[in-house]
């Protein structure tokens, strides 16, 4: 997949074990466009739609120490899910990758 300097991507952290110095020892990293949080099957689908805005909005007010906090929905990575995160996803509403199958995935075992 070729990415231009104008492409917005976000790493979605899913089922991985991290150790000191942020070394990934096993797990999966999915690279998606900014705002693409989920889809019909619960995984990013290459489109920013109402599911994505809803996923972030449902966690509004959650902070890093809360059980319901999801780091994937903390778009600006400031430790809390707030209007900045929701508005960032909303700003990219209706964006879609040119080829949904071109999303990159990295698996490490």
Long-range contacts (C-beta under 8 A, 24 or more apart in sequence): 1-102, 1-103, 1-104, 7-33, 8-33, 8-34, 8-35, 8-92, 9-33, 9-34, 10-34, 10-35, 10-36, 10-75, 12-37, 12-44, 12-72, 13-71, 13-72, 14-72, 24-108, 25-108, 26-108, 26-109, 27-107, 27-108, 28-105, 28-106, 28-107, 28-108, 29-105, 29-106, 30-103, 30-104, 30-105, 31-103, 31-104, 31-105, 31-106, 32-103, 33-92, 33-95, 33-96, 33-97, 34-75, 34-88, 34-92, 35-75, 35-88, 35-89, 35-91, 35-92, 35-93, 35-95, 36-95, 36-97, 37-72, 37-73, 37-89, 44-103, 45-100, 46-96, 46-97, 46-100, 46-103, 47-94, 47-95, 47-96, 47-97, 47-100, 48-89, 48-92, 48-93, 48-94, 48-95, 48-96, 49-93, 49-94, 52-89, 53-86, 53-89, 53-90, 53-93, 56-81, 56-85, 56-86, 56-89, 57-86, 60-86
